[in-house]
Amino acid sequence: MTPQERITQLTDQLNYYNYQYYQNSVSEVDDFTFDKLLAELNDLEKQYPEFRRSDSPTQRVGGAISKEFATVYHRFPMLSLGNTYSEEDLVEFDSRVRRGLNGQAYEYVCELKFDGVALSMTYENGVLVQGATRGDGVRGDDITHNIRTIRTVPLRVNAAEVPALFEVRGEGFLPLAEFERINKEREDIGEPLLANPRNAASGTFKQQDSAIVAKRRLDCYLYSFLSDPTPDGADVFQTHEESLVAMKNWGFNVSQTWRKCADIKEVMLFINEWDTKRFDLPLGTDGIVVKVNRYDQQRELGYTAKSPRWAIAFKYKALAANTKLNGIQYQVGRTGAVTPVALLTPVLLAGTVVKRASLHNANEIERLGVMIHDNVFVEKGGEIIPKITGVDLSKRTAESQPIVYPTTCPACGTPLIRKEGEAHFYCPNEKGCPPQRQARFEHFIQRRAMNIESLGEGKIELLIDRGLVQTPADLYQLTAKDLLGIEKIFLDEETGKKRIVSFREKTVENILTAIERSKAQPFPNVLFALGIRYVGNTTAERVTEYFGTMDALMNASLETLANVPDVGPRIAQSLADWFADADNRNLVERLRAAGLQFASDRKVVEAESDSLAGKTFLYTGTFQNFSREELEERIAANGGKVLSGISKKLNYLIVGENAGPSKVEKAQKLNVSMIGEDEFMAMLEK
C-alpha cells in the first residue's frame, strides 16, 4: 500500500470512528487503538504533506497559532432575535404573524435557546472552508482553525445532493461537565476559576492557539441552514423542519429537543414542558426560540432593522430559591486547598432537591456577609453545583452566627496557611493528609494524565485503606494476588445508599491491563500526572517540549525554569521546590524503573542550510508564521541553537506578539539584539 493510499484509508477509518462516537455514542475501538491510528496518520502526513486531506482528523487537535483573526463578512447577516419574558407578548407575536400572512395557515418550530456563542460555518463542495463568529452581525472573526477542533463539526459532509455552497449556523458551547472539570483542575493548580460556561466558551473560541482550544472539548448544536436558491430558483428546503432533519442526516450535531407546533397553544405547552426539564441537558439554556416553519412565509413576513419578524425568543426567568444555611463543611482538595461547602435545608430548585451549595472561599463568605442560620438565596445557573448569591437580611434573627474559618485542617489537624495574593487557605501536610493523598491518586489516574480509568469509582480509596498503595509508583507493583477478592461497602452520606466495591477476576484483569497500558502515556501526561502545583496540561506540554527529558527538567536551575515560554516565576518556583524534595525524586526514579515515558518524542530535524550557524536564539510571544515548535525546528535546521534562558551567550531574542516583559527587560539590560519575525525570516533567506 502506498503512503497516499494508507493516508486515505486511515483518514476514512478515523473519521468513521469519530462519527460513530460523537453522533451515535458508539465506541467501536478503545482510546488506545484510536490514538495509535491517529499517531500513524499524523506521522505519515508529516512525511507526505501533499497527501493530507482537508478533512483529516489530525486537524482536530489544533496547533495553529494566529497573531490576529481576519475579519470576514457574512453572506447572510446574523441578526439578533427579539425576546420576551411574558406569554402575553408571545400571543401578540402570534397575532402579528397572522396579520402579516393574511390568513394563511402556518405553523411553528420551537427550539431551545442555548447559552453559548453564535457561530457560522461555510462549506464548499461538502468541505468546511470557513468558520466565523457572529461579530456585529455583518462581519465577524475568522476562527476556522478553532472550529476545526470541535469533534461534532464535520470537516467534510459525505452525503448525496449537498449544495455546492451552503452555510450552517449554531451555538458553540462548553459542556457543563467540561466546565466543571476545567475549574476543578484550575482550582487544583491554583489558577482563578472560570466565571461561567458561556464566558469560558467565548474566551476559548478567541484563543490564538488552537491546540489550547482543542483541549477544552467545545461542542456545537446546529440550528440553521442557509444557501442560495437552486438553479431553477427554488429553495433547497421548503421548511425549517426539513433543514433540521437534513442537517442531522448529513452528520451535523442537531439537538433533538426541537418540536414542530401547530399553533401558539402548542408553543406554550412546549415552553412549560422545558421550564425545568432543560436542567437535565449537558449545557445551559435560557429560553425557547419560536420560528415560523415555512421559508416562503418567513420571507413574506420579512425583517425589522435588527431582527426577523418571523421569530422570537422567550426567555425563562432566573430560578432562585430561599432556604436556610445550617452549617459549613470544609473539603480538602489535592493541593491542600480548603473549600467551604454550604449545608442547606433541602429546597426544590430547577427540578432537583438542593442540599448543598458552593461558597468558593473565605473571601466569598466575607463578600456575601453570610452567617450560619441565615436565610440565603440559591441559584442554579450555568454551573452544575448551585451557588449562594445573597443573604435575605429581612429574615436574619439573633440565632445567626458569624462563620469562623478554620485555622487547622479539618482532615488532619495541621495549621492552615494562606499565601499572599491567594484566596484559598491550604493544608501544607501534603504527604500525610488523607484527602490530599487520595486526590493525588485520582489526579494521577485521570484520563488526561495516566488514563487508568479502571481504577475509578472508589477502587483507589479501597487500595489505600488496605495499605496496598502509598504513592502512585506502588500501582505498578500490584499483582492479581494482591487484588483478587478484596471488597468494601461504601455509604453515600447524602443519599444514605450503600455501594459495594469488589475486585473480581474480570475487574482485576481490567485494572492490571490499564496500569500496564498507562506506561505508554507520553512524557507531558506523566509530568501532569505528578500533580505539581500550578502545572496543568498546557504547562506540562510547554515544559517537556522545552527540556526534552525528565533528567534535564529535574536538574534545571530556577532561572532556567523561569525562562521557559509561558512559565513564570510562580510555576518555576513550584517546579524547583517539587524536584528538590527527596521523596519526590524517589517517586520519579520508581516510576522510571516501572517503565513510564520520561523523554519527549521530538522528531529529528533535517538540515536546510547553515545560515544561522554559530548563532544562538530565544523567543518570546506568538508568531504569525510559526508555532513555537516550528520556530525551534527552523532554527535547528539552519544551524542555529535555541538557548534555555537569556544570558550574555544569547545572540538574538525573537520578539513576537504579546511578548513576555521580563524577557524583553532582561535582554535590554544585557544588550541582547532583539529582532522581529520578519527579520528572523530574512536571516533564514540569507
VOGU-3710 file (C-alpha; in Angstrom, 3 decimals, decimal comma):
1> mtpqeritql> 0,000/0,000/0,000  1,389/3,396/-0,976  1,667/6,239/1,593  -1,158/8,090/-0,160  -3,427/5,039/-0,033  -2,637/4,468/3,659  -3,313/8,146/4,462  -6,670/7,906/2,673  -7,526/4,652/4,438  -6,642/5,993/7,897
11> tdqlnyynyq> -8,488/9,282/7,292  -11,697/7,497/6,304  -11,369/4,971/9,128  -10,778/7,564/11,867  -13,487/9,879/10,553  -15,882/6,936/10,717  -14,888/6,194/14,334  -15,331/9,872/15,218  -18,769/9,941/13,606  -19,882/6,827/15,469
21> yyqnsvsevd> -18,633/8,182/18,781  -19,806/11,796/18,592  -23,034/11,353/16,613  -24,203/7,859/17,597  -22,491/7,486/21,015  -20,896/4,221/19,864  -17,264/3,377/20,724  -16,114/0,916/18,059  -12,484/0,951/19,247  -10,827/1,777/22,549
31> dftfdkllae> -8,891/5,030/23,095  -5,533/3,292/22,878  -6,251/1,842/19,422  -7,687/5,121/18,160  -4,684/7,102/19,401  -2,242/4,669/17,741  -4,020/5,015/14,380  -4,134/8,795/14,754  -0,412/8,914/15,565  0,344/6,790/12,484
41> lndlekqype> -1,702/9,141/10,304  -0,032/12,196/11,804  3,451/10,768/11,122  2,539/9,911/7,528  1,112/13,382/6,908  4,304/14,986/8,188  6,333/12,864/5,753  3,935/13,375/2,861  2,094/16,678/3,477  0,952/16,791/-0,147
51> frrsdsptqr> -1,372/13,824/0,551  -3,038/15,237/3,673  -6,757/15,725/3,132  -8,652/18,792/4,259  -10,954/16,593/6,371  -8,091/14,796/8,114  -8,841/14,087/11,795  -5,360/15,395/12,650  -6,788/18,882/12,050  -8,963/18,389/15,153
61> vggaiskefa> -6,065/18,621/17,616  -5,144/22,185/16,761  -1,662/23,655/16,749  -2,115/26,682/14,511  -1,316/29,984/16,208  -2,876/33,181/14,868  -1,332/36,563/15,508  -4,759/38,054/14,953  -8,103/36,988/13,496  -9,018/38,121/9,997
71> tvyhrfpmls> -12,369/39,855/9,529  -14,930/38,082/7,358  -18,242/39,418/6,044  -21,318/37,241/6,413  -23,060/36,380/3,134  -26,312/36,428/5,100  -26,495/38,871/8,056  -26,545/37,229/11,503  -29,347/39,227/13,093  -30,354/39,057/16,730
81> lgntyseedl> -33,800/37,943/17,890  -36,434/39,961/19,664  -37,147/38,463/23,065  -39,748/38,450/25,799  -40,370/37,053/29,272  -44,183/37,049/29,086  -46,757/34,761/27,497  -48,824/37,828/26,624  -46,047/39,031/24,330  -45,992/35,622/22,649
91> vefdsrvrrg> -49,721/35,874/21,960  -49,154/39,348/20,489  -46,297/37,953/18,345  -48,660/35,265/17,043  -51,237/37,927/16,198  -48,659/39,873/14,193  -47,694/36,729/12,285  -51,365/36,025/11,487  -51,919/39,548/10,229  -48,685/39,510/8,220
101> lngqayeyvc> -49,663/36,285/6,459  -53,190/37,488/5,661  -54,984/34,436/6,966  -52,646/31,760/5,524  -52,228/28,564/7,529  -48,893/28,478/9,338  -47,037/26,515/11,980  -44,028/26,994/14,232  -40,834/25,181/15,103  -39,704/25,574/18,712
111> elkfdgvals> -36,055/25,123/19,700  -34,192/25,526/22,945  -32,178/28,731/23,165  -28,736/27,503/24,130  -26,403/29,674/26,190  -23,232/29,843/24,144  -21,589/31,631/21,224  -23,223/32,070/17,797  -21,088/30,511/15,051  -21,256/30,381/11,272
121> mtyengvlvq> -19,692/27,614/9,161  -19,390/27,675/5,373  -18,993/24,546/3,214  -17,849/24,361/-0,399  -18,314/21,064/-2,208  -19,008/19,475/1,152  -15,762/20,672/2,787  -15,584/23,089/5,719  -13,779/26,173/4,389  -14,616/28,869/6,924
131> gatrgdgvrg> -15,799/29,256/10,494  -16,647/32,650/11,948  -18,091/34,386/14,994  -21,252/36,471/14,817  -19,396/39,735/15,483  -21,696/42,674/14,821  -23,969/40,575/12,616  -22,473/41,894/9,388  -18,871/40,869/9,934  -17,126/38,574/12,391
141> ddithnirti> -13,765/36,963/13,153  -12,390/34,099/11,081  -11,836/31,329/13,661  -11,721/28,396/11,237  -8,726/26,775/12,989  -10,585/26,780/16,287  -13,863/25,480/14,869  -11,997/22,570/13,280  -11,193/21,333/16,791  -14,894/20,688/17,557
151> rtvplrvnaa> -15,311/16,941/17,138  -19,011/17,109/16,264  -18,499/19,577/13,397  -17,917/17,617/10,157  -14,782/18,626/8,257  -16,388/17,052/5,183  -20,067/16,256/4,573  -20,333/12,857/2,934  -23,897/12,909/1,667  -25,650/12,956/-1,692
161> evpalfevrg> -27,337/16,101/-3,068  -25,478/18,533/-0,835  -25,462/22,079/-2,285  -22,132/23,189/-3,751  -22,074/26,147/-1,353  -24,027/26,427/1,886  -23,782/27,799/5,394  -24,858/26,337/8,706  -25,177/28,211/11,978  -25,214/27,031/15,514
171> egflplaefe> -24,365/27,644/19,120  -20,836/26,810/20,202  -20,694/25,894/23,873  -18,609/24,450/26,661  -20,441/21,418/28,142  -21,231/21,783/31,831  -19,249/18,676/32,756  -16,215/20,026/30,890  -16,620/23,410/32,592  -16,614/21,718/35,991
181> rinkeredig> -13,580/19,600/35,027  -11,605/22,640/33,905  -12,472/24,592/37,036  -11,527/21,649/39,237  -8,154/21,468/37,521  -7,671/25,241/37,740  -8,506/25,151/41,439  -6,103/22,248/41,911  -3,193/24,093/40,316  -4,040/27,428/41,962
191> epllanprna> -5,463/29,281/38,938  -8,518/31,614/39,091  -11,784/29,834/38,283  -13,690/30,444/35,053  -16,769/32,587/35,731  -19,366/30,571/33,785  -19,590/28,232/30,775  -20,799/30,907/28,364  -17,921/33,313/29,053  -15,481/30,407/29,058
201> asgtfkqqds> -16,704/29,283/25,617  -16,464/32,819/24,239  -12,924/33,252/25,533  -11,869/29,846/24,240  -13,108/30,495/20,706  -10,964/33,658/20,680  -7,792/31,812/21,762  -4,967/32,328/19,290  -3,504/28,860/19,879  -5,919/26,256/18,507
211> aivakrrldc> -4,138/23,491/20,459  -5,460/25,091/23,660  -8,943/25,259/22,114  -8,801/21,536/21,292  -8,150/20,689/24,945  -11,333/22,483/26,061  -13,581/19,952/24,246  -16,022/22,526/22,931  -19,210/21,407/21,220  -21,778/22,939/18,902
221> ylysflsdpt> -25,507/22,464/18,238  -26,574/23,424/14,716  -29,912/25,175/14,249  -29,906/26,995/10,897  -29,235/26,265/7,216  -28,686/28,936/4,551  -27,866/28,784/0,856  -28,650/30,431/-2,436  -31,691/29,133/-4,376  -31,301/26,154/-6,705
231> pdgadvfqth> -30,696/26,872/-10,438  -34,459/26,860/-11,056  -34,952/29,489/-8,333  -36,424/27,166/-5,690  -35,432/26,858/-2,028  -33,176/23,899/-1,167  -35,712/23,132/1,574  -39,304/24,272/1,851  -39,386/24,389/5,653  -37,087/24,862/8,605
241> eeslvamknw> -38,150/21,411/9,817  -36,830/19,832/6,595  -33,473/21,576/7,008  -33,061/20,336/10,599  -33,752/16,746/9,537  -31,345/17,048/6,589  -28,534/18,562/8,684  -28,895/15,712/11,174  -28,732/13,160/8,341  -25,648/14,887/6,915
251> gfnvsqtwrk> -23,779/14,344/10,184  -24,277/17,693/11,921  -24,950/17,807/15,645  -28,579/18,940/15,750  -30,142/18,845/19,219  -33,205/16,618/19,075  -35,065/18,833/21,526  -36,892/20,823/18,813  -40,560/20,316/18,008  -42,998/21,406/15,331
261> cadikevmlf> -46,053/23,111/16,858  -49,361/23,601/15,093  -50,285/26,823/16,902  -49,367/29,164/19,743  -51,080/26,910/22,310  -48,716/24,065/21,473  -45,844/26,556/21,692  -46,917/27,404/25,259  -47,052/23,719/26,168  -43,521/23,242/24,814
271> inewdtkrfd> -42,252/26,225/26,832  -43,833/24,928/30,044  -42,508/21,410/29,429  -38,914/22,625/29,252  -39,141/25,037/32,183  -37,384/22,513/34,449  -36,601/19,699/32,006  -33,866/21,844/30,431  -31,679/21,426/33,508  -31,048/17,801/32,529
281> lplgtdgivv> -29,205/18,916/29,380  -25,387/18,991/29,092  -25,313/22,765/28,635  -27,029/25,901/29,877  -30,248/27,155/28,280  -32,105/30,372/28,963  -35,194/30,208/26,769  -37,080/28,942/23,730  -36,791/30,208/20,150  -40,053/30,203/18,182
291> kvnrydqqre> -39,809/30,286/14,349  -42,360/30,241/11,545  -41,685/26,938/9,782  -42,120/27,701/6,064  -39,326/29,664/4,369  -41,616/31,409/1,881  -43,686/32,699/4,808  -40,516/33,857/6,576  -39,657/35,945/3,507  -43,172/37,320/3,369
301> lgytaksprw> -43,009/38,448/6,990  -39,551/39,956/6,480  -37,339/41,810/8,939  -37,118/44,898/11,053  -33,815/46,776/11,123  -32,469/44,470/13,848  -34,409/41,206/13,887  -36,694/38,894/11,875  -40,466/39,316/12,186  -40,933/35,562/11,836
311> aiafkykala> -39,082/34,548/15,034  -38,970/35,466/18,718  -37,130/34,228/21,811  -38,990/33,506/25,030  -36,606/33,925/27,980  -37,048/31,999/31,225  -36,704/33,982/34,417  -33,670/33,167/36,558  -34,506/30,389/39,009  -33,624/31,016/42,627
321> antklngiqy> -34,672/29,598/45,968  -34,670/30,873/49,532  -33,546/28,445/52,214  -31,633/28,271/55,499  -27,871/27,789/55,818  -27,424/25,226/58,586  -23,663/24,815/58,552  -20,422/24,663/56,607  -18,470/21,584/55,572  -14,815/22,150/54,682
331> qvgrtgavtp> -13,373/19,944/51,946  -9,656/19,426/51,314  -8,507/19,151/47,695  -5,452/17,628/46,024  -3,217/20,633/46,593  -4,490/21,154/50,139  -6,914/23,955/49,252  -9,719/24,072/51,833  -13,085/24,792/50,189  -16,262/25,657/52,135
341> valltpvlla> -19,500/23,941/51,099  -22,819/25,255/52,455  -25,155/22,714/54,063  -28,727/23,821/53,395  -32,246/22,965/54,447  -33,344/20,928/51,385  -35,160/23,069/48,818  -36,581/22,370/45,341  -34,677/24,258/42,637  -34,748/23,680/38,870
351> gtvvkraslh> -36,479/20,338/39,308  -33,994/18,920/41,830  -33,704/18,980/45,610  -30,712/21,108/46,617  -28,963/20,338/49,919  -25,509/21,799/49,271  -24,141/24,900/47,565  -20,733/26,324/46,759  -19,219/29,182/48,772  -15,807/29,027/46,997
361> naneierlgv> -13,502/30,524/49,657  -13,151/32,798/52,693  -13,215/35,930/50,501  -16,614/34,957/49,082  -18,032/34,364/52,559  -16,830/37,820/53,583  -18,167/39,446/50,400  -21,626/37,927/50,845  -21,698/38,696/54,586  -23,346/35,324/55,149
371> mihdnvfvek> -23,788/33,813/58,620  -24,782/30,397/59,961  -28,620/30,112/60,269  -29,156/32,909/57,735  -31,752/32,524/55,022  -29,837/32,642/51,739  -30,661/32,929/48,047  -29,504/29,966/45,993  -29,288/29,905/42,197  -28,556/27,180/39,713
381> ggeiipkitg> -27,347/28,967/36,634  -24,650/27,889/34,214  -22,908/25,710/36,778  -23,749/22,169/37,857  -23,303/22,925/41,563  -25,745/25,557/42,912  -24,227/28,652/44,482  -25,262/31,119/47,168  -25,792/34,530/45,613  -27,008/36,591/48,572
391> vdlskrtaes> -28,466/36,822/52,062  -32,105/37,517/52,891  -31,402/40,092/55,610  -35,134/40,563/56,241  -35,168/37,095/57,834  -31,952/37,394/59,864  -32,509/36,695/63,581  -30,449/36,639/66,761  -29,820/32,954/66,019  -27,455/33,864/63,157
401> qpivypttcp> -23,785/33,331/63,993  -20,641/34,564/62,174  -18,751/31,972/60,173  -15,337/31,363/61,692  -12,999/29,928/59,071  -10,943/27,049/60,485  -7,299/27,612/61,374  -6,403/23,908/61,189  -7,034/21,280/58,520  -10,433/19,590/59,044
411> acgtplirke> -8,929/16,276/57,914  -5,544/16,059/59,655  -5,405/18,986/62,112  -2,367/20,679/60,553  -2,356/24,527/60,906  -3,564/26,108/57,663  -1,546/28,636/55,670  -2,594/31,326/53,230  -0,145/32,584/50,619  -0,081/36,260/49,781
421> geahfycpne> -2,406/37,142/46,922  -4,326/33,824/47,013  -7,946/33,332/48,037  -7,654/29,817/49,494  -6,324/28,571/52,793  -4,124/25,496/52,363  -3,151/22,480/54,422  0,648/22,128/53,984  0,667/18,471/55,120  0,610/17,185/51,550
431> kgcppqrqar> 2,154/13,797/52,339  0,166/12,910/55,454  -3,265/14,480/54,853  -5,630/11,622/53,793  -7,881/13,524/51,342  -4,852/15,105/49,657  -3,228/11,719/49,211  -6,373/10,175/47,740  -6,983/13,178/45,477  -3,416/12,917/44,151
441> fehfiqrram> -4,086/9,296/43,175  -7,339/10,305/41,482  -5,432/13,010/39,623  -2,701/10,554/38,607  -5,125/8,025/37,070  -7,398/10,511/35,270  -7,758/10,376/31,500  -5,579/13,394/30,748  -2,823/12,038/32,973  -2,057/8,303/33,071
451> nieslgegki> -5,544/7,255/31,891  -6,063/4,325/34,307  -9,827/4,721/34,313  -10,422/1,157/35,527  -9,346/2,342/38,990  -12,201/4,822/39,446  -15,426/4,528/41,454  -13,899/4,075/44,892  -11,286/1,477/43,962  -8,368/3,807/44,756
461> ellidrglvq> -9,857/4,531/48,180  -10,093/0,799/48,825  -6,477/0,208/47,788  -5,320/2,979/50,136  -7,441/1,643/53,003  -5,925/-1,818/52,568  -2,395/-0,387/52,569  -1,694/-1,689/49,069  -0,596/1,701/47,732  1,104/4,668/49,363
471> tpadlyqlta> 2,350/6,503/46,271  1,439/6,229/42,566  4,586/4,160/41,978  3,013/1,383/44,066  0,357/0,913/41,368  2,991/-0,585/39,087  3,897/-3,231/41,684  0,347/-4,593/42,065  -0,365/-8,215/41,162  -3,536/-10,221/40,670
481> kdllgiekif> -2,849/-11,927/44,006  -2,854/-8,522/45,761  -6,225/-7,524/44,322  -8,397/-10,557/43,847  -11,264/-10,832/46,326  -10,923/-7,580/48,267  -14,101/-5,533/48,697  -15,651/-2,774/50,772  -19,120/-1,311/51,394  -19,303/2,466/50,863
491> ldeetgkkri> -22,104/4,591/52,327  -23,224/7,705/50,436  -23,628/10,349/53,159  -26,101/12,368/51,108  -28,447/9,598/49,915  -27,809/7,024/52,638  -27,446/4,313/49,969  -24,835/1,564/50,208  -22,464/0,675/47,366  -20,209/-2,375/47,213
501> vsfrektven> -16,818/-2,134/45,518  -15,283/-5,554/44,920  -12,341/-6,888/42,941  -13,494/-9,888/40,935  -11,420/-11,700/38,319  -12,513/-9,606/35,312  -12,155/-6,366/37,313  -8,618/-7,292/38,336  -7,727/-8,170/34,739  -9,027/-4,794/33,502
511> iltaierska> -7,125/-2,888/36,208  -3,784/-4,579/35,572  -4,199/-4,175/31,797  -4,960/-0,467/32,200  -1,954/0,019/34,502  0,359/-1,708/32,017  -1,068/0,288/29,115  -0,549/3,565/31,005  3,209/3,112/30,622  2,802/4,270/27,012
521> qpfpnvlfal> 1,364/7,657/28,016  3,619/10,431/26,640  6,012/12,494/28,726  3,670/15,549/29,080  0,960/13,321/30,558  3,453/11,854/33,033  4,573/15,297/34,214  0,970/16,447/34,569  0,124/13,239/36,468  2,726/14,038/39,133
531> giryvgntta> 0,351/16,734/40,401  2,868/19,548/40,790  1,085/22,686/41,883  0,298/25,197/39,087  1,360/22,662/36,418  -1,678/21,972/34,239  -1,855/20,171/30,884  -0,653/23,094/28,799  2,246/23,949/31,121  3,303/20,288/31,191
541> ervteyfgtm> 3,470/20,282/27,391  5,488/23,510/27,283  7,967/22,277/29,905  8,507/18,809/28,425  8,856/20,271/24,934  11,473/22,708/26,241  13,629/20,267/28,228  13,067/17,054/26,292  13,872/14,680/29,180  12,973/14,284/32,827
551> dalmnaslet> 16,644/14,443/33,817  17,094/17,817/32,112  13,983/19,113/33,859  14,940/17,758/37,288  18,389/19,334/37,116  17,303/22,710/35,724  18,037/25,801/37,792  15,285/28,144/38,958  16,481/30,744/36,439  16,336/28,251/33,592
561> lanvpdvgpr> 12,844/27,126/34,598  11,627/30,736/34,669  12,854/31,251/31,098  10,629/28,510/29,658  7,948/30,110/27,421  4,678/30,626/29,352  6,324/29,618/32,653  6,548/32,491/35,106  8,301/32,780/38,474  5,450/31,137/40,410
571> iaqsladwfa> 5,375/27,960/38,274  9,172/27,861/38,113  9,429/28,026/41,915  6,809/25,289/42,286  8,722/23,005/39,906  12,038/23,708/41,635  10,548/23,052/45,080  8,905/19,806/43,974  12,045/18,339/42,433  14,148/19,472/45,398
581> dadnrnlver> 12,151/17,128/47,656  13,916/13,778/48,183  10,648/11,814/48,368  9,502/13,272/45,056  12,781/12,410/43,362  12,474/8,884/44,728  8,951/8,694/43,261  10,319/9,752/39,876  13,009/7,058/39,989  10,489/4,365/40,896
591> lraaglqfas> 8,217/5,455/38,034  11,234/5,427/35,708  12,017/1,868/36,797  8,382/0,914/36,128  8,818/1,959/32,506  6,994/5,296/32,230  7,912/7,722/29,446  10,464/10,273/30,652  11,505/11,746/27,301  9,622/13,686/24,647
601> drkvveaesd> 9,229/12,302/21,154  10,972/15,191/19,429  11,486/14,414/15,771  14,898/14,594/14,124  15,232/17,870/12,228  16,619/17,691/8,687  19,231/20,313/7,820  18,141/23,097/5,464  21,156/25,433/5,464  23,911/26,889/7,650
611> slagktflyt> 22,561/30,457/7,517  22,212/30,548/11,332  25,409/28,618/12,116  27,125/29,770/15,294  24,176/31,930/16,368  22,050/31,428/19,476  18,363/32,288/19,787  15,499/32,527/22,251  11,941/33,650/21,551  9,006/35,201/23,378
621> gtfqnfsree> 5,376/35,768/22,384  3,347/34,352/19,480  4,121/34,477/15,767  2,218/34,784/12,520  4,125/32,172/10,509  5,403/29,733/13,132  4,246/27,775/16,123  6,889/27,638/18,855  7,803/24,082/17,848  8,156/25,111/14,195
631> leeriaangg> 10,316/28,076/15,190  12,709/25,846/17,123  12,812/23,365/14,239  13,682/26,093/11,711  16,450/27,447/13,949  17,954/23,967/14,351  17,513/23,092/10,661  19,524/26,164/9,663  22,416/25,627/12,056  21,303/27,783/14,982
641> kvlsgiskkl> 20,830/26,854/18,619  17,951/27,616/20,986  19,130/28,517/24,488  17,222/27,774/27,669  17,386/31,313/29,016  18,594/34,855/28,483  22,288/35,327/29,189  25,345/37,024/27,698  25,703/33,946/25,468  22,433/34,792/23,685
651> nylivgenag> 22,781/36,486/20,283  19,125/37,138/19,390  15,784/37,345/21,172  12,968/36,886/18,622  10,088/39,061/19,856  6,536/38,212/18,803  3,058/39,430/19,721  2,296/39,552/23,490  5,981/39,156/24,350  6,939/38,451/27,942
661> pskvekaqkl> 8,027/41,764/29,529  10,563/40,112/31,862  12,456/38,537/28,950  12,460/41,798/26,985  13,674/43,773/30,006  16,467/41,282/30,742  17,540/41,271/27,076  17,768/45,072/27,138  19,924/45,015/30,281  22,339/42,511/28,705
671> nvsmigedef> 22,335/44,337/25,337  20,987/41,254/23,540  19,837/42,007/19,991  16,046/41,836/19,667  14,562/41,029/16,274  11,060/40,615/14,930  9,609/37,741/12,947  10,300/39,438/9,590  13,955/39,984/10,483  14,279/36,347/11,509
681> mamlek> 12,783/35,191/8,201  15,217/37,462/6,343  18,094/35,773/8,183  16,811/32,391/7,003  16,698/33,576/3,394  20,342/34,628/3,542
//
